Amino acid sequence: MKQKNLGNQLHMQNVKFNIKKIHETISDIERQFNKIDEWFIPRNRVNFYLTHDFHPYFAAFPPELVSRLLKKHSKVGDTFLDPFMGGGSSIVESFILGRNAIGLDISPLSKFITETKTMPIITNDKKISSILSEIKNDIGRHTSENYKIFTYSIPDVTNIDKWFKRESKFDLAITLHHIKSIRDRSLRNFLLLAFSSIIRKVSNAKNAQQHLCIKKNKKIPEVYPSFEQKVTLMVSQMKEYVAKQNKAYFSKPPKLYVYDARKMEKIINPESIDIIITSPPYGTGSRYTDVNRLNFEWLELTKPKRDETMETAKNFQLELKKVFIQMFKVLKRGKYCFLVYGDPSTEGSLTRTAISDAISIGFRYEGLISCPIEKTIGLHHEKYRRFIPKDFILIFRKPK
């Protein structure tokens, strides 16, 4: 019986992950749907410049991709919309380039990350150094006492002792206590984002920003050195960002909403948007709020209910089409909408369906740009394994 089950698993793997077949399907889509260009855009973290590298986010936009589209298809003062802003890459780029940005996401973590990455602040090195010293000394005192007397509150993290070593749990709580005591809201959020960015790193979970799972024999770094290193890097990156802002066009602060994209016409006026660039969810196993559950709980943010998220809908494509309808309504006539899309290997062609749905509601389809992804197949739980060799930038325009 075990041998038979193993054979069935191997057969399923061969069916799901026939890489040759996947590439053939991609080539068919490129021929059928008017491939007009191919962009080789770096996706490593080192290419996430300025504040883009503040906080990891699953399937984050490469900043260069957004920058290219904005420069070519919009101008200073235009109103830009990303209805699935995620980690905020598109919002940061639009702000730098002088566009008036609007960002939506159903996740409050997304809004917090995006707001903190986008808002330029003048960092006070002396003040930050003093805060770091207080945290370091407090952790040292508690460590020497083996945390016997611990009075700081610890957030209600589900199965906290499964995900964190005893020392990491306490050191995170100490760090969080000091951050929350900061009166300056901008500085508090800046350091809170640094704190959030190391949570996964100092946990027992795999570091990769994908489905939450334990990594056996993980070498877990200490909390304070990780936090100090992150803060130091972010201070340097923020200074570069502020310098860039001084040379950039002035634009209004982005309008960011924790909101369901399927209802955006309630907060965005019809035909008020000059350009849309977004990467919709794929309706697969990648539920962004679940990926970041530890961050939600340590920051005490409210996770969206499962029945509120598109990813859990029985008919995902129908729910996504509702978003397309909303985007069509708020976009100005003659303006562009760009959807960044890729096909998971275990699904049918989401790209074909997205193009068909967008056309059916009135968009004019103009072609696609292929963006190769250099990515190897890792060993993940079978339910979540995906292989996407290329993203497609699908180009739509609202008729005049």
N, C-alpha and C positions, 0 to 999 in steps of 0.2 A: 504493500500500500504506500509506504514512504517513497519507494522508488517511482511509483506511478505519479504521485503528487509532485515529485521533483521534476519528472518529465513534463508534466503539465505546466509547471512554472517556467521551465526553460522554453517551452513552446510559446507561452504567452510573451515572454521577454523578446523572443525572436520576432513575434508579430508586432509588438509595440515599438521595438527599437531597431527596426530595419533601417539603418541610417541611409543606405542607398535609396530606399523607397522614399524616405523623407525628403532627400535632396531632389529626387525626381518630381515630387509633388510641388516643391518650391519653384523649380524651374518651370513647371506647367503654369503656376500662378503668375510668374513673371511674364511669360509669353502671352497668357490670356488677358492679363489686366494691365498691359501697357507699362512695362518697366521703363522709366525715363532716365534713371541715374542709379549710381551705387556709391554710397558713402562709407568709407572705412573710418569709424569713429572710435577712439580708445575708450574702454569702459573700466579700466582699472582705477582703484581709489586714488592713485597718484595723479590722475587726470581730473579729479574733482577739486578744482582750484578754489581759492578764496574761502567763503563760508560753506561751500558745497560739501566739504568733508567734515563738517561739525558733527553729524550724527548719521550712522548707517541706516539705510532704509531699503527694504526688500524691493528689488527690481527698479532701482532709482533711475531716473532719466539721465543719460549722459548730457552734461551741460552744453557741450559743443553742438549737439543736435538741435536743441532749442534755439541757441544763439544764431545758427545758420538760417533757420526758418524765419525767425523774427527780423533779422537784418534784410532778408530778401523780400519778405511779403508784408512788412508793416513799417511804420515810420514813428518817429518820436511823437508822443502825445496820443497815439492810438490806444484803444482799450483792448487789453488782452484777457482771455479767459482760459483757465484750466479747471474743468469740473471734477477732475480726479487728481488733486495737486500732490498727494502722497508726501514725499520727502521735501518738496518745495523747490526742486531744481529749476523748474520753469518760471516760478515766481521770482526767484533771485535774479535770473537772467533778464527777465522782462523789466525788473526794477533798475538793474544796472544800465539797461539800454533806453531808459526813459519812457517806457510804456506804462500806462495805468493798468495795473494788474488786479484781477479778481480771481481768487482761488476758493474752490469748494472741496470739501472732503467730509465724509461721514464720521471720520475719526478725529477726536479732539487731540490725540497725540500728533497727528499730521499738522493740525493748525498750530500747536505749540512749537513744533520743530520749525515749521516754515516761518512763523512770526519772528522767532529768535534768530534764525539764519538771515532774514531779510533786513531787520532793523539795525542800522549801523549805530554803534555806541563807542564812545571814547573810553577805553579801558584805563583804569587807574592802577598802574603796576604796583604801587606801594600798598594800596588797599587790598588788592588781590593777594599779594605776598603775605600780608598780615592775616588774612582769612585762612590761607593755606597753612600757615604756621600754627594757628589755633587748632585746626583740624588735626594736623600731625601730632601736636602735643597731647591733645585729648585722646586720640587713638593710642598713643604710646602709654598714657596713664592707665587706660582701661586694659590694655594688653598686659601690663606689668601686674595688674590685679586679677588677671584671668577673667575679666568681665563679671566678677562676682557681684558687684553692685552696679546694676545697669538701670538707669531711670529714664532714658530716652525712649520715646515711642517707636515702635517698629510697625510699618504698614502691614495690612492684612494681605500677605502674599500667599496664594494658594500653595500648599505643600512646600513651604519655604525651606524646610530642612532637607528636602529632596534636591532642591535647586541650588542651595548655597551651603558652603561650609560654615561652621559656627562662627569662626573669626570674620569671614566675609560678611555674614549677616549683620554682626554687630558693628563692624567698621563702616558699612554702608549706612546704617542707621545714624551713626555719629556724624558722618559727613553730611547726611541729609538734614540733621538737626541744625548744624551750623549754617547751611545754605538758607534754610527757611527763616533764620534769624536776621538775614540781611534786609534792611529797610528799602534800599534802592531796588525798585522792581526790575529795571533793565539788567542790573548786575546779578540780581537773584536768579532771573530766568536764564541768563548766560551761563552761570555756574550750574544751574539745575539741568541744563541741556548737556553740559559736560558730564555731570553725574549720570544722567540717563544713558549716555553713549557708552559707558563702561560696564553697565549692569550685566549685559550678556557675557562680556569678557571675563568678569570675575565670578561668574556662575559656573555650575557644573554642566551647563548646556554647550552645545557646539557653537562656535563663534559665528559661523556663517548665518547671514540673515535669512533664514528659511525656517521651516517647521521646527518647533521647539522640541528638542530631544536631548537626552543625556549623552555626554561624550565620556566614555569610559577612559580612565587613566589620563584625564586631561590635566595638564600642568597649569594650575590656576594661579595667576599673579595676585599679589597683595593689592588691596583696595587703594590705599593712599598713594603709592608710587604711580599706579595707573591713572588715578584722578589728577595728580599733579602734572604728569606728563601730558594728559589731554588738555588741561587748562592752559598750560604753557603754549601748546601748539595752537589752540583756539585764539589766544591773545594775539599771537603773531599773525594768524590768518585774518582776524578782525581788523588789525591795523592795515593790512593790505587792502581789505575790503573798503575801509573808510577812505583810504587814499584813492582807490578806484572811484568811489562815489564823488569825491571832490572834482574829479576830472570828467565825470559822466554827466549826462543830462539830468536835470531835476525832474522828478516825477512825484506824484502823490503817493503816500504810503499805500501799500496793497490793501485791498479789502478782502479779508479772509473770513470764511464762514464754515462752521461745522454744520453741514447741510447735505441733504439727499439730492443728488444731481437730477433725479427724476422729477423734482419739483422746483427746479431753479427759476422758472418764470415768475415765481412768487416774490423773488428778491432781485431779479435782473430784468430790466425793461426790454421789451421786444425790439429787435433790430438796433441794439445799442453796442454790440461787440464787433470790433474790427478784425480780430483774428482769434482762432481757437487752436490750441495745441494740447493734446492730452494723450495719455496711454490708459485706455479703459482696462478694467479687470477682465480676465479671460474665462471666468466661470469654472475654474479648475479647483484643485485642492489648496491653492495659495490664498488663504484668508488673512489679510494683512493685520487685522486686529488680533488674531490668534498668534501670528508670528511674533508680535510685540507685547504679548500678555505680561511678561515680567515688568516691562516699562510702564504699562498702564497701572499695574498694582503698586509699584514702588512710588510712582508719582501721584497715586490716588486719583487717577482719571477714570471717568465712566466709559466703559467699553460699550460700543453700540450693541443693541440686542441682536441676536442671530436672525430674527425674523425681519429686522430692519435693513439688513445688508443684502446687496444684489447677489453676492457670491453664493448665498444659501437658497436662492429662489429656485423653485421647481423648474421654471422655464426661464433660464438666465437670458437667453437671446431676446426674449420678449421684453424683459426688464431693461436690457441694454438699448433696445430699439426705442424705448420711452425716453432715454437720455438723448439719443440722436434727434428725436422730435423736438425736445427742449432746446438743443443746440441750434437746430434750424430756426427756431422761433426767435432766439436772442441775437443771432448773427445778422449783420447788415447785408443787404443785397450786394452781390458782386464780390463778397469777401470770402476768405479761405478758412477751411477747417481741416486740420491735420490729425489723423489718428495713427498712433504708433502701435503696431499690432504684430504679433507673432503666433505661429501655430504650435501648440504643444503636440508632441508626437502621439499621445494617446487619445486625441480627439479628432473629429472631423475638421474640415477646413473652416475655422472661424473667420479667416480673412474673406473668403468668398461670401459668407453669410453677412458679414459686416458691410461689405460693398453693396450687396443686394438690398439690405435693409435701408442703408443711407440713400440709395437711389430711389427706393420706393416712396420715401417721404419728401422728395423734391431736390435733394442734392445732385449736383452734376459731378460725376466722377471724372478726374483728369489724368490719373495714372498713379504709379507708386515709385518710391525710392527704396532700394534694398540696402539694408545695413547689416553686414555680416557680424556674427557674434562668435568670438573665439572662446569656446566653452567646452569642457570635457564632461562626460557623464560621470557623476559621482555615485557613490553607493548610498542611496537613500531608501527609505521605506518604499516598497513597491507601489503603494497607492500614490505617492507624490513624485515619482521619477518623471522627469520631463527632459526633452531635448529640443531646443529651438536654435537652429543654426543661423537664422536671420530674423531680424525685425523688418517689418515693412512700414514705411511712412506712407499711409494712404492719403491721397490728395483729393479733397472735395471743395467745391465752390458753390455758393448759393447764387442761383441765377439772378441777373439784374431785373 
